[in-house]
């Protein structure tokens, strides 16, 4: 009976990890695996739960700092993927006049300069941040590949 519980828990945590790809539940996969082995060996349920908690906690405490240091997410999602993108100014960016726009990701974005400098139409800028519906940009010194 408890074998099925740990097997289901193991699968749920494993699927959650595969879906998120963010090392969120991998720790519990290890804990559920040890608890499943304990169940197969006939350990009482309280011992299984204690093993699950202990192993999961140990994995989090010991391995999480290492994984945060060495495994950085490769893919950017949502608007984060725009950060660092070079764009062409489509409307003069002037923070004092509250004007400015760039074309990024197939859309027109309101834009403001990071340092208050004025950027003319056709100049190239790099997106540094996103503030609500506006992108914060800085002028590019080098004209590289731009997004049209």
C-alpha positions in Angstrom: 0.0 0.0 0.0 2.7 2.5 1.0 4.8 1.4 -2.0 2.1 2.9 -4.3 2.0 6.1 -2.4 5.8 6.7 -2.7 5.7 5.6 -6.3 3.0 8.1 -7.1 4.8 10.8 -5.1 8.0 10.0 -7.0 6.3 10.3 -10.4 4.5 13.5 -9.4 7.7 15.2 -8.3 9.6 13.9 -11.4 6.9 15.2 -13.8 6.9 18.5 -11.9 10.6 18.8 -12.4 10.4 17.9 -16.1 7.7 20.5 -16.7 9.4 23.3 -14.8 13.1 22.5 -15.7 14.1 24.7 -12.8 15.3 22.3 -10.1 12.2 22.9 -8.0 11.2 19.4 -7.0 14.3 17.3 -7.8 15.1 17.2 -4.1 11.8 15.5 -3.3 12.4 12.9 -6.1 15.5 11.8 -4.1 13.5 11.8 -0.8 10.6 9.8 -2.4 13.1 7.3 -3.9 14.6 6.6 -0.5 11.2 6.3 1.1 10.1 3.9 -1.7 13.1 1.7 -1.1 12.3 1.8 2.7 8.7 0.7 1.9 9.9 -2.1 -0.3 12.1 -3.3 2.5 9.2 -3.3 4.9 10.1 -0.3 7.1 7.1 1.2 9.0 5.4 4.2 7.5 6.6 6.7 10.1 10.2 5.7 9.2 9.5 6.1 5.5 8.1 9.6 6.1 11.1 10.5 8.3 13.5 9.3 5.6 11.6 11.3 2.9 11.8 14.4 5.0 15.5 13.9 6.0 16.8 13.0 2.6 14.8 15.8 0.9 16.1 18.4 3.4 19.6 17.1 3.1 19.5 17.4 -0.7 18.2 20.9 -0.5 20.7 22.0 2.1 23.7 20.4 0.5 23.1 20.6 -3.2 20.9 23.7 -3.8 23.8 26.1 -3.3 25.9 24.2 -5.8 23.1 24.0 -8.4 22.4 27.7 -8.1 26.1 28.4 -8.7 26.7 26.1 -11.6 23.3 25.7 -13.3 21.9 28.9 -14.6 18.7 28.9 -16.7 19.7 29.0 -20.3 16.4 30.0 -21.8 14.8 33.4 -21.2 11.0 33.5 -21.1 8.4 36.2 -21.6 9.7 39.7 -21.8 13.0 38.7 -20.2 14.2 37.5 -23.6 14.2 41.1 -24.8 16.9 42.1 -22.3 20.2 42.8 -24.1 18.5 43.0 -27.5 19.6 45.7 -29.9 16.7 47.6 -31.4 16.1 50.5 -33.7 14.5 53.7 -32.4 11.2 54.3 -34.3 10.2 57.5 -32.4 12.6 60.0 -30.9 13.3 59.0 -27.2 13.2 62.1 -25.0 12.5 61.4 -21.3 11.7 65.1 -20.6 9.0 65.1 -23.3 7.8 61.6 -22.4 8.2 60.4 -26.0 10.0 57.5 -27.5 9.4 54.1 -29.1 11.4 51.1 -30.4 10.4 48.1 -32.4 11.1 44.8 -30.5 9.8 41.3 -30.8 7.4 42.3 -33.6 5.8 45.0 -31.4 6.1 48.7 -30.9 7.3 49.4 -27.3 7.3 52.8 -25.5 10.9 53.5 -24.6 12.8 55.7 -22.2 16.6 56.3 -22.0 18.4 55.0 -19.0 20.6 58.0 -18.6 18.2 60.6 -19.9 20.0 61.0 -23.2 18.0 61.8 -26.3 18.0 59.1 -29.0 17.0 60.0 -32.6 14.9 57.9 -35.0 17.0 55.3 -36.7 19.6 55.1 -33.9 20.4 51.7 -32.3 19.8 51.0 -28.6 20.1 48.1 -26.3 17.2 47.1 -24.0 18.4 47.1 -20.4 15.2 46.7 -18.5 11.4 46.5 -18.8 9.3 48.8 -16.6 5.7 48.0 -17.0 4.9 48.6 -20.7 8.1 50.6 -21.4 11.5 49.4 -22.2 14.5 51.2 -20.7 17.3 51.5 -23.3 20.8 52.8 -23.6 22.4 54.0 -26.9 24.7 51.5 -28.6 28.2 52.6 -29.5 28.6 49.8 -32.0 26.1 49.0 -34.7 25.7 45.3 -34.7 22.9 43.1 -35.8 19.6 44.9 -35.1 16.1 43.6 -34.7 13.8 45.0 -37.3 
